[in-house]
């Protein structure tokens, strides 16, 4: 994943850097909850974290996130 501000790359990340493989990010919380006597249930949502640092946006700038899957997302910040 790469993040851009007005066409300039400002950050990047790799999903497999999280606990070495992406699936481990799902398995660890399930096992941890199980050890506490809790369980994931059908319909639960598990947020697995971030691929890059949090970016504070600036009004008037355009930001792009490029992922292998699902693709590209562009956002331009404007005033209300």
N, C-alpha and C positions, 0 to 999 in steps of 0.2 A: 504494500500500500504506500502510495506517495501522496503528500499534501502540498498544494501550491497556493501562493498568494500572488494574484495578478500575473500568473505564468511562471513565477520563480519558485522552484522547489524549496520548501521551508522545513520539511520533516518527512521521514519515511519509517516504515516498520515492517516486520515479518511476523505473520501469525504463528509460525512454528517456534518463535522465540519464547513463547509463553509455555513454560514447563516442558520445553523441547518438542512437543507435538501438540497440535490443536485439540485433539481428543482428550488429552490429559486435563485440559482446562475444564472439561465437563465431568470427568471421572472424579477428580479430587473433591469438589464440593459434594458430590453424591456420597462418596465414602465418608467424608467428614460429618455430614448430616446423619448418616446411618450410625456412626459411632456415638452420636448424641441422642439416639433413639428417634430421630426425625427422618423423613423420607421425601424425596421428590415425588410428585404426583402428576398424573396426566393433566396437561394444561398449565403446569408451572412454567414460569419464564426464568431463565438463568442468564444473567448478564455476565459475559466473560471478560469484560475489561476493554482496554484501549490498545490500538496498534501503534499510536503515536502519542506525543505529548499533547496536552490540551492547548489549543491555540486561541488567544484572545483576538477576536476579529475587530476590524476597523471599518467604520462607515465608508461606503464608496468603493471598497475593495471587493474583488471577486476571488472566491476560494474554490478550489477543486480538489476532490479526493478521487484518486484512481486506484481501483481494486482489480485484482485478477478476475474475481467473481464478486459482485454482480456487474461491475462496470464502473462508469464515471458519474460523479455527482458534482454539480456546479451550484454555488450559492453566491449571490451578490447582496451585500448588506446595504440597506437603505434606511433613511429616517422615516418615522411615522408621521 
